Amino acid sequence: MITVYGFAPSGNCHKVRLLLEQVGRDYRWVEKRSDDGSTRTAEMLAKNPNGKVPFIELDDGRVLAESNAILHWIAEGTSFLPVDPWQKAQALSWMFFEQYSHEPYIAVARFICGWTPIDSPRRADLPRLRERSHQALAVMERHLSAHAWFTGDQYGIADIALFAYTCVADHGGVSLENYPAIRDWLARIAQTPGFVPMPEPDAAAAALIAQSN
Amino acid sequence: MITVYGFAPSGNCHKVRLLLEQVGRDYRWVEKRSDDGSTRTAEMLAKNPNGKVPFIELDDGRVLAESNAILHWIAEGTSFLPVDPWQKAQALSWMFFEQYSHEPYIAVARFICGWTPIDSPRRADLPRLRERSHQALAVMERHLSAHAWFTGDQYGIADIALFAYTCVADHGGVSLENYPAIRDWLARIAQTPGFVPMPEPDAAAAALIAQSN
């Protein structure tokens, strides 16, 4: 059995749930908020010294952290990870793009809008974060204008990694209006077998998001 | 033949050179500065729409971007990438840690110190970047206090990924004085077969670094 430590509305955590559902693996979900220090208690730091979620724990106590590394491990031997080394490297390339050029802008803008006070000084960062978010989306739109998926010719873990925060970009004030190929790709993903949607933010976060945009 | 497009003093680019040297693969290096727009010309954007280096190009024109994805591709079938899926996932976990929790602080502090004017407004970010750099180093120190390498029981691509900017952390004003296990690990890497050191910054960058710290 795999135990997932995660915060339900986090895209990084949802990636893991989505793939586990789609490959049909049993798992147990342990909810840990990442906005109130719950991921940095002594017990949690003993499991993941970087103090973040998601991470997974096996029955023998072994731990694996970093959402995209977890996706790679779960996907080994399934159709979600290409066998061909070049295609596998392309999938990883998009996953590193996601963590370096996409998530730090789109996910952080969303977090600031929904999970920080309306007068947080971090909100001064939003214009820059939104500008960089659109740069990442433009790179994705260009790829999706010529390809159905990010991983070779079928849906896979690079799509899951990029789906997680793209599908809720509007929570951070980043509109997908000018990205028709991205919107079509999101719709295709929602039709894949075993798909589960991102959980909605709770009422407090939803109210902050509504006030922010 | 592999063509590497890279900026010599960039740690992300040096990763690729170091592994190519250590596995003994032939390659051609095309120098492209990343601080003057050379990576964002129309010709370069046609190859890598994300406008960054490093990326590699094969003789048939295929391109692979993102330093750690390139490492993974080059390392396939060599001792630098574990075969065991769990160990391979652990290597990837450290590589995603590097790109999300390490490089955006240690490499960016170094870039600001060496490659922006001494009166750049970006220098106001340095205290925060240095604080986060030390958080990443503390996670590495904890691991290296109990393990010789980041990839199972031998030197591999996770070590190369983390080596690149750790070995020049002091350029950004981030001292390794309090991390003896990290310093021992850097020394072990410098003794591995085929090792090539990070190129020194040019005179202009060296002068800015000296003024910054």
Interface residues (C-beta under 8 A of the other chain):
Chain A: P49 N50 R62 L64 A65 E66 S67 N68 A69 I70 H72 W73 E76 P85 W86 K88 A89 Q90 L92 S93 M95 F96 F97 Q99 Y100 S101 E103 P104 V139 R142 H143
Chain B: P49 N50 R62 L64 A65 E66 S67 N68 A69 I70 H72 W73 E76 P85 W86 K88 A89 Q90 L92 S93 M95 F96 F97 Q99 Y100 S101 E103 P104 V139 R142 H143
